[in-house]
Amino acid sequence: MQLSVVVPTLNGREELSRCLDTLAAHVPDAETIVVNGPSADGTTGMVRERDDVDVLVEIADRTINAARNAGIDRATGDAVALLDRSFSVESGWMDAVTDALDDGTVVTGPTHRKLAAGMTTESLEERTIAGRDVTYFNPGNVAFSTEVLDELDGFDEYLNVGGSRDMAHRLAESGHDVTWNSSMCVRSEFEADGGIRQKDWSWKYRSLAYRLVKNYGTRPTVARRVVAHAGRDAVDSLKDVFRGEAAPSQWLGTGQRVLRGTGIGAKDGAKARRHDTAPRRNPNGRSARRDRAVEVYDYRD
C-alpha cells in the first residue's frame, strides 16, 4: 500500500518541523504533502529547504477543510492520512495504518498529550443519531482509502469548524466503518497549558445545525440534539455569571449568537441536503472548486 500523508499548517513552523522529522524517521516511504495557508512565519522557506517533503501546496484560504481537500487533490497514494502539524507519529504508526486498511476503509487512533500533571489520551467516541451509529475520528490522526474520499468528495468547505464530525456522519450513512487502532498513536510534543479559548458561539451552532439538518433532515431528533447542546452551554455560561466571571449582558449576547447561528446553519443545511443526496451529502466538497492552490511546489520525479 502506498500512503500519502497530508499535513495542513498555518503559522506553526516549529511544530511542523518536528512533525516532518518524525514522519521521515518512522514513515520514510510515504508521500508527504504539506498544505500551507497562508503562513507568515517562514514556513514556506523551511519546507522548501527540506528533502523529505514531496509536495508543498500554498493556499490563500485559512479554513482547515480547504487545506485538507487541497492536499487530498494532490495525493497519489492508495490511502491518504491526515496529520495535525503539532503531532508526531510514533513507531508502529505505519504498521497500524496498513493493518487496518487491509480490511477496512477508515482508521483512526489516539493522541498522547502533555499536561502539567502528566499525560492524557483520547478514546473511541460513538453516538447513535436517528438510528444511525456514528463513530467519530481523531481529525489530526486519521487515514482513509482513496476510494472513500472520492465517494464522499472529501470534506465540506462550508464548515469552518466541525468538518470531521460532518465526515463521520456521512461515513456512517454510506456504510463505512471507522476502525479504532490504539497502535496508530501520535503524541503532542507541545505541552497543553490549560488556557481558555474564546468560543465562537455563532459558528459552533451554525456548524452543528448545518451538519445535522444536512445529514438527517428536519426531524425531531435534530431539534432535540441542538436544544440539548444549547441548554448545557446556557447553564454553564449562567454559572459564570453567578460566579462574577461574566456579565448578564454577555450571557444574553451569547444566547442571541447561538440562536442566530442555529437559524443560519439549519437553513443552509436544508439547502445543502436538497442539492446533494445520500450518501455523499457534500455540495461544497472537492469537486466544487479547483482554485484552492495559489502555488504548488512538486518535487516528485
C-alpha positions, 0 to 999 in steps of 0.5 A: 500500500502506498500512503500519502500523508497530508499535513495542513499548517498555518503559522506553526513552523516549529511544530511542523518541523518536528512533525516532518522529522518524525514522519521521515524517521518512522514513515520514510516511504510515504508521500508527504504533502504539506498544505500551507495557508497562508503562513507568515512565519517562514514556513514556506522557506523551511519546507522548501529547504527540506528533502523529505517533503514531496509536495508543498501546496500554498493556499490563500484560504485559512479554513482547515477543510480547504487545506485538507481537500487541497492536499487530498487533490494532490495525493497519489497514494492508495490511502491518504492520512491526515496529520495535525502539524503539532503531532508526531507519529510514533513507531508502529504508526505505519504498521497500524495504518496498513493493518487496518486498511487491509480490511477496512476503509477508515482508521483512526487512533489516539493522541498522547498529550502533555499536561502539567500533571502528566499525560492524557489520551483520547478514546473511541467516541460513538453516538447513535443519531436517528438510528444511525451509529456514528463513530467519530475520528481523531481529525489530526490522526486519521487515514482513509482509502482513496476510494472513500474520499472520492465517494464522499468528495472529501470534506465540506468547505462550508464548515469552518469548524466541525468538518470531521464530525460532518465526515463521520456522519456521512461515513456512517450513512454510506456504510463505512466503518471507522476502525479504532487502532490504539497502535496508530498513536501520535503524541503532542510534543507541545505541552497543553497549558490549560488556557481558555479559548474564546468560543465562537458561539455563532459558528459552533451552532451554525456548524452543528445545525448545518451538519445535522439538518444536512445529514438527517433532515428536519426531524425531531431528533435534530431539534432535540440534539441542538436544544440539548447542546444549547441548554448545557452551554446556557447553564454553564455560561449562567454559572459564570455569571453567578460566579462574577466571571461574566456579565448578564449582558454577555450571557444574553449576547451569547444566547442571541449568537447561538440562536442566530447561528442555529437559524443560519446553519439549519437553513443552509443545511436544508439547502445543502441536503436538497442539492446533494443526496445520500450518501455523499451529502457534500455540495461544497466538497472537492469537486466544487472548486479547483482554485484552492492552490495559489502555488504548488511546489512538486518535487516528485520525479 
